[in-house]
Amino acid sequence: MYYVYIVQCEDASLYTGITNDIERRLKEHKDKIGGHYTASHKVEKIIYTETFKTKNEALKREAQIKGWRREKKLDLVKRE
């Protein structure tokens, strides 16, 4: 099982990623070992997740969401 997730950072910026262990990944982000962006932007919380059976499906969705403007990402979060 793979997850596409969006986290909100302390400065209100958003970060989109994938993982197969959502709790571990959040801890990595909070410990500043979970990616370059989140190492310099303090992660507050996960605000959105989607579940996928394969890594390939998750990677495709992650790329799609990363291509969106902030407003569209926030609309996705609101619909959940």
C-alpha positions in Angstrom: 0.0 0.0 0.0 1.3 3.4 -1.0 0.1 6.9 0.1 0.2 10.3 -1.6 0.2 12.9 1.0 0.2 16.7 1.5 1.7 18.2 4.5 1.3 21.8 5.7 4.4 23.5 7.0 4.7 26.2 9.7 5.0 28.9 7.1 1.7 27.7 5.5 3.5 26.2 2.5 2.5 22.8 1.2 4.6 19.7 0.4 3.4 16.7 -1.6 5.1 13.3 -1.4 4.6 9.5 -1.4 5.4 6.8 1.1 4.4 3.3 2.1 4.4 4.2 5.8 2.7 7.5 6.6 3.6 7.7 10.3 7.3 7.0 9.7 7.4 9.6 6.9 5.8 12.3 9.0 8.3 11.6 11.8 11.1 11.8 9.3 9.8 15.2 8.0 9.5 16.5 11.6 13.0 15.3 12.4 14.3 17.1 9.3 15.5 13.9 7.6 12.5 13.6 5.2 13.5 15.6 2.2 15.3 18.8 1.3 12.2 21.0 1.3 10.9 19.9 4.7 14.4 20.1 6.1 14.2 23.9 5.8 10.4 24.3 6.3 9.0 23.0 9.6 6.3 20.5 9.1 3.1 20.9 11.1 0.7 18.2 10.0 -0.5 16.0 7.2 -3.6 17.6 5.7 -4.4 15.1 3.0 -3.8 11.4 2.0 -4.8 9.1 -0.8 -4.2 5.4 -0.9 -2.8 3.4 -3.9 -2.1 -0.3 -4.5 1.1 0.2 -6.4 4.1 2.6 -6.2 3.7 3.5 -9.9 0.1 4.7 -9.3 1.2 6.8 -6.4 4.1 8.3 -8.3 1.8 9.3 -11.1 -0.7 10.9 -8.8 2.1 12.7 -6.8 3.4 14.2 -10.1 -0.1 15.3 -11.0 -0.7 17.1 -7.7 2.8 18.6 -7.6 2.0 20.2 -11.0 -1.0 22.0 -9.5 -1.2 25.5 -8.1 -1.6 26.0 -4.4 -5.3 26.8 -4.7 -6.1 23.6 -6.5 -4.3 21.6 -3.9 -6.3 23.3 -1.2 -9.5 22.6 -3.0 -8.5 18.9 -3.0 -7.9 19.0 0.7 -11.3 20.7 1.3 -13.2 18.0 -0.6 -11.9 15.2 1.7 
